[in-house]
Amino acid sequence: SSNPVGVCHSIGRPICARPQAEVGWPRPTMEALQAELKGAKEKWGKEIELSKAEKGAPGFPFPVCCTRYTPQPESAMAWDCEELPIRLVIYDGDVAAKNVSVEVPPIFPGELSGEIEKAVEKEWKKLLGKKKDGETWMILKIFDWVEAKFGDLLRLIPAYVDSYVGCDALGASMRRYCFTGPAPDGGEDEDDEAIDEEEQERRLQEYAAREAARLEAEIEAKFAADEEKRKLAEQGIHEDGEKTRQLSKKELAEQNLSRKERSGQRWRKTGSKAHKPVREDGDKSLKGLPGQKKK
């Protein structure tokens, strides 16, 4: 960044250690900054580092810094990058002036760290001045934005991104992404030899082989555990050590009823009629006799 942060100490007490009149910044603005820094620490815990200038330095307590080591979100699990460190630097208490900057350590290839700084700073300044949901400095909002754009920020320079076929956490094949390209700006050691394409390819293959071996070991361990469970099941033993109780013939029969038995009890058959129709003497009609049609 063009503005050096200087020596800072962890913020463990209110930002304004001096009377507000000496500092000269509006109390509501300073209170809002303190509340947002505290909110970030409460929300993300150890991912957040807070710092400020040395007491007695010009402009104390500024610059005030808030760094988040943004962990890899689920949406970017295909990347071989576990975290994205982002430092927000505030140089004075005038939020309208937007005298802020963003810093990313030189851990990414070439000028990628600088490009990430520019992208995050541009978004942060766009948010500043739009007071929403009680936020003034938009610290939580910009960190949320960085997490949501994790993968997009890493591919700001497509030429520095390579891909290979690897595995996910369950051992399934998937396309993964890693960095290639020149060493980080300002991070080269003159005594070190430049890494050529063959060396990069070799390192990439070694990494892929290590990942494959690790996942294969996890799969073998899972198969071994499943085999042990199967053997215990064959012996009639549950995972908690209890043995399976053998069912009696009667209980087995109750569990395996026939279709006829499952349909329920049959209705009893209706018995024959107790009184059959009687034909009077001299009546030659067949009416009422079994098998005759009624007229």
C-alpha positions in Angstrom: 0.0 0.0 0.0 1.2 3.6 -0.6 0.4 4.6 3.0 2.6 2.8 5.5 0.7 1.5 8.6 3.7 1.9 11.0 4.0 0.2 14.3 0.6 -0.9 15.7 -0.5 -2.6 18.9 -3.4 -4.9 19.5 -6.6 -3.1 20.5 -7.7 -4.4 23.8 -9.3 -1.1 25.1 -11.4 1.8 23.7 -9.8 3.3 20.6 -9.9 6.9 22.0 -7.5 6.8 24.9 -7.3 10.6 24.9 -10.1 13.1 25.5 -12.2 13.5 22.3 -11.4 17.2 22.0 -7.6 16.4 21.6 -8.3 13.9 18.8 -10.8 16.1 17.1 -12.9 13.4 15.5 -16.7 13.3 16.0 -17.6 11.1 18.9 -20.4 9.2 17.1 -18.0 8.3 14.3 -15.4 7.0 16.7 -18.0 5.1 18.7 -19.3 3.5 15.5 -15.8 2.4 14.5 -15.2 0.9 17.9 -18.5 -0.9 17.8 -17.9 -2.4 14.3 -14.4 -3.6 15.3 -15.8 -5.2 18.4 -18.6 -6.8 16.3 -16.0 -8.2 13.8 -14.0 -9.7 16.7 -17.2 -11.3 18.2 -18.3 -12.7 14.9 -15.1 -14.2 13.6 -13.0 -14.6 16.8 -9.4 -15.7 16.1 -9.7 -14.9 12.4 -9.6 -11.2 13.4 -6.6 -9.1 14.4 -7.1 -5.5 15.6 -4.3 -3.0 15.9 -3.6 0.8 16.1 -0.7 3.2 16.1 1.6 3.6 19.0 0.4 6.0 21.7 2.0 9.4 21.2 2.4 8.9 17.4 1.0 11.7 15.2 -2.7 11.2 14.6 -3.1 8.6 17.4 -5.0 6.3 17.5 -4.8 6.2 13.7 -4.0 4.3 11.6 -6.4 1.7 12.9 -6.1 -1.7 11.3 -8.5 -4.7 11.2 -7.2 -7.9 9.6 -9.2 -11.0 8.8 -7.6 -14.3 7.7 -10.6 -15.2 5.6 -10.9 -19.0 5.6 -11.8 -20.9 2.5 -15.6 -21.0 2.1 -17.5 -24.0 0.9 -18.0 -22.3 -2.5 -14.3 -22.3 -3.1 -13.4 -25.8 -1.9 -11.9 -26.6 -5.3 -9.0 -24.2 -4.7 -5.7 -25.1 -3.2 -5.8 -22.0 -1.0 -6.8 -22.3 2.6 -7.2 -18.6 3.5 -7.2 -15.1 2.1 -5.7 -12.5 4.5 -7.2 -9.0 4.1 -6.2 -6.0 6.2 -8.4 -2.9 6.3 -6.5 0.3 7.2 -8.3 3.5 8.4 -6.1 6.6 8.5 -8.5 9.1 10.1 -11.9 9.4 11.7 -13.6 11.2 8.7 -15.7 8.5 7.1 -16.8 10.8 4.3 -13.2 11.4 3.2 -12.8 7.6 2.7 -9.1 7.8 3.7 -8.7 4.1 3.8 -6.7 1.4 2.1 -6.5 -2.4 1.8 -3.4 -4.6 2.2 -2.8 -8.2 1.1 0.5 -9.9 2.0 2.7 -10.8 -1.0 1.9 -14.5 -0.9 0.3 -14.8 -4.3 2.0 -15.0 -7.7 3.2 -11.8 -9.4 1.0 -8.8 -8.9 -2.1 -10.8 -7.8 -1.9 -9.4 -4.2 -2.0 -5.9 -5.6 -5.0 -6.6 -7.8 -6.9 -8.1 -4.9 -6.1 -5.0 -2.9 -7.5 -2.8 -5.6 -10.7 -4.8 -6.0 -11.4 -4.9 -2.3 -10.6 -1.2 -1.8 -12.9 -0.2 -4.7 -15.8 -2.2 -3.2 -15.1 -0.9 0.3 -15.1 2.8 -0.8 -18.3 2.1 -2.7 -19.9 0.9 0.5 -18.6 3.8 2.7 -21.1 6.6 3.1 -24.1 4.3 2.6 -25.1 3.9 6.2 -27.2 0.7 6.4 -28.2 -1.6 9.3 -26.3 0.6 11.8 -23.0 0.2 10.0 -20.9 3.3 9.2 -17.4 1.9 8.3 -18.8 -1.2 6.6 -16.2 -3.4 8.2 -18.4 -6.5 8.5 -20.0 -6.0 5.1 -16.7 -5.8 3.3 -15.4 -8.9 5.0 -18.6 -10.7 4.1 -18.1 -9.6 0.5 -14.5 -10.9 0.5 -15.7 -14.3 1.7 -18.5 -14.4 -0.9 -16.0 -13.4 -3.7 -13.1 -15.7 -2.5 -12.8 -17.6 -5.7 -13.3 -14.6 -7.9 -10.6 -12.7 -6.2 -8.1 -15.5 -6.6 -8.7 -15.7 -10.4 -8.4 -11.9 -11.1 -5.3 -12.8 -13.2 -6.4 -16.0 -15.1 -2.9 -16.5 -16.4 -1.8 -17.4 -12.9 -4.4 -20.1 -12.4 -3.9 -23.7 -13.4 -6.1 -26.8 -12.9 -5.7 -30.5 -12.5 -7.9 -33.5 -11.8 -7.8 -34.2 -8.1 -10.2 -35.5 -5.4 -12.7 -34.0 -3.0 -13.0 -34.9 0.7 -15.0 -38.0 -0.2 -12.5 -39.3 -2.7 -14.5 -38.5 -5.8 -12.7 -37.1 -8.8 -13.0 -33.4 -9.4 -11.2 -30.5 -11.1 -9.1 -28.5 -8.7 -7.4 -25.1 -9.0 -3.9 -24.0 -8.0 -1.6 -21.1 -8.6 1.2 -20.9 -11.2 3.2 -18.0 -12.6 6.0 -15.7 -11.3 7.0 -15.3 -7.7 5.1 -12.6 -5.7 6.1 -9.0 -6.3 8.7 -7.9 -3.8 9.0 -11.5 -2.5 11.9 -12.7 -4.6 15.3 -13.5 -3.1 18.1 -12.7 -5.4 20.0 -15.8 -4.3 17.2 -18.1 -5.3 17.0 -19.5 -8.8 13.9 -18.7 -10.8 11.4 -21.6 -10.8 10.9 -22.7 -14.4 7.9 -24.4 -15.9 9.3 -27.9 -15.4 9.9 -27.3 -11.7 6.3 -26.0 -11.4 5.0 -29.1 -13.1 7.1 -31.3 -10.9 5.7 -29.7 -7.8 2.2 -29.9 -9.1 2.6 -33.6 -9.7 4.1 -34.2 -6.3 1.1 -32.4 -4.7 -1.4 -34.4 -6.7 0.4 -37.6 -5.7 0.3 -36.7 -2.0 -3.4 -35.8 -2.2 -4.2 -39.1 -4.0 -2.2 -41.1 -1.4 -4.0 -39.3 1.5 -7.4 -39.9 0.1 -6.6 -43.5 -0.7 -5.5 -44.0 2.9 -8.8 -42.5 4.1 -10.8 -44.8 1.8 -8.9 -47.9 3.0 -9.5 -47.0 6.6 -13.2 -46.6 5.9 -13.3 -50.0 4.1 -11.6 -51.6 7.1 -14.1 -50.0 9.5 -17.0 -51.2 7.3 -15.5 -54.8 7.2 -15.3 -54.8 11.0 -18.9 -53.7 11.3 -19.9 -56.5 8.9 -18.1 -59.2 10.9 -19.8 -58.0 14.1 -23.2 -58.1 12.4 -22.6 -61.7 11.3 -21.8 -62.5 14.9 -25.0 -60.9 16.0 -23.3 -58.0 17.8 -24.3 -54.4 17.5 -21.8 -51.6 17.4 -22.5 -50.7 21.0 -21.6 -54.3 22.0 -25.1 -55.7 22.5 -25.8 -59.1 21.0 -28.8 -59.6 18.7 -31.6 -61.6 20.3 -32.7 -64.7 18.4 -36.4 -64.6 17.6 -38.6 -67.5 18.4 -40.6 -69.5 15.8 -43.8 -67.8 16.9 -42.2 -64.3 16.5 -40.8 -65.2 13.1 -44.2 -66.5 12.0 -45.9 -63.3 13.2 -43.4 -61.3 11.1 -44.0 -63.4 8.0 -47.8 -63.7 7.7 -49.2 -65.0 4.5 -51.4 -62.8 2.3 -54.5 -64.6 3.4 -53.5 -64.2 7.1 -52.7 -60.5 6.7 -56.1 -59.9 5.1 -57.8 -60.7 8.4 -60.4 -63.3 9.6 -62.9 -64.6 7.1 -66.7 -64.0 7.5 -68.5 -67.2 8.5 -70.6 -68.8 5.8 -74.3 -68.2 5.9 -76.1 -71.5 6.6 -78.9 -72.9 4.5 -82.4 -71.6 5.0 -84.3 -73.3 7.7 -87.6 -73.1 5.9 -88.0 -73.9 2.2 -91.0 -72.7 0.2 -93.9 -75.2 0.4 -96.3 -75.7 -2.6 -99.9 -76.1 -1.7 -101.9 -79.0 -3.0 -103.1 -78.5 -6.5 -100.7 -75.6 -7.2 -98.7 -76.5 -10.3 -96.8 -73.2 -10.3 -92.9 -73.5 -10.0 -92.7 -70.0 -8.5 -90.4 -69.8 -5.4 -88.7 -73.1 -6.1 -84.9 -73.1 -6.3 -83.5 -72.6 -9.8 -86.6 -71.0 -11.2 -86.8 -67.5 -12.6 -89.1 -65.1 -10.8 -92.0 -63.7 -12.8 
